[in-house]
Amino acid sequence: MEYIELNIELEPRDPWAEILIADLADAGYESFVETEKGIQAYAKVSDIDPGFPLKNTLLGEEHPDFKVDVRVRIIPHENWNAKWEEDFEPVFVDEYCTIIAPFHDPSIVKGMTVVIQPQMSFGTGHHQTTYLMTKALFEMDKVPTTVLDMGTGTGVLAIVAEKLGAEEIVAVDIEDWSVENTMENAERNGCRGIRGLCGDIDVVPNLHYGLILANINKNVLKAHMSDYSKFLADQGVLLLSGFFNSDMNEITNSADQNGLKLTGKQSKDEWCCLKFLKEN
């Protein structure tokens, strides 16, 4: 599997970086890294619609208010791990937690240690949404014993949930290599309660979960909302991210239609994390 990397420099950087991220997310780019001069955007080559070229984004505009430079490269499957190791700096989630790779010095850790070898998976904690979801877990009064983690990626949220007291965690992803990576990272962190499943919402065991985590894109979250409500136990909590602040009302309306009440909101840069409660 090949990935495409866009290395984009903008002058000035703001507010164009935020606008461009929204454009590229619609075009199929799934991971973004903010740089000093702009952004880097990543997507699987197979996910990029050839009918949605860059000229249909901000990058295709001639605009007197900014200058842009774009470098494109394809990262072969075998080089993806090396790319992550090159760029993977430790992630500090406030004072709660530090997400490190096996090659980092453990003495730098603040709070809980989570060791992640990312491979090709999304969710190292560098992205704002993973950061927000991790922070939200630490700020819960108590993490329920049963957890569903949809779009688990590297398994970082499932691992944090178990370290905070969850006993049974079902971690689901549509990519088989992501599930494999999750289980490797679970073992690396001494977790024994995580069960990885490859597939979509249809593979989720029909149980009542005290907590559901879903860090996916807006359209998938809306499509799954009725299932999240069905799978949640009474007084269960749903934590959602993977969308922009501008999408908050759309997500909240979808949740409300399925009996889920908004009880909390956090944001980082242009990204949003929402907390919902399933009332009796």
C-alpha angles and dihedrals in degrees: 000000000000127000128208119221124199114196104194127186118193129191108226097020097203136097091001097067092062092047091048093051089056090049094049093045088058089050093057104268108141108184131045134187119194114222132189092260102030138309143305117221127196135193140156107264089230090059097056113099109223087209090064103062123178090258086074090062134064086277090069095056127097101221127175092210100064145024123221136195120189128192118187127196137167117230111208119225094253093053098051095090091049090051091053093047090050092054103027109114120174113274119222113201095200107282093318104082146354121215111205138168122239090257095057125099106258091209090078093065122122116194120337118010119228116180115203130181097193103196105172096328128115118233114067093142094257092103115081094236094056089047091051094048092049091050091048091054091055091048095055114107089232132352109234120242094242119056136174116202111194117197090013096181106177092359093246095137093046089051093049090047092055093046088053093053110282113140104188119036124175108201114195131187134161091226118077092207089054092054089048090051091049092054092047090051091046090056090045089057096044093250117155103170099068120105116190122211128183116219143051133289090303093071094055112115110245097248135128109254124200090210134023121193119195121172100171136116125295098255094051092047091053092046091051098042097100090050092050089053091048093050096046120096118230107284088016120150128233118199115193134184140146097098140086129263087249089063094055097100092048092052093043092051091051091050093047091054087057098050097263120135122210110238104162146016135192131174139190119193104320095334127101138208120193131193122208134184127211105221124205 
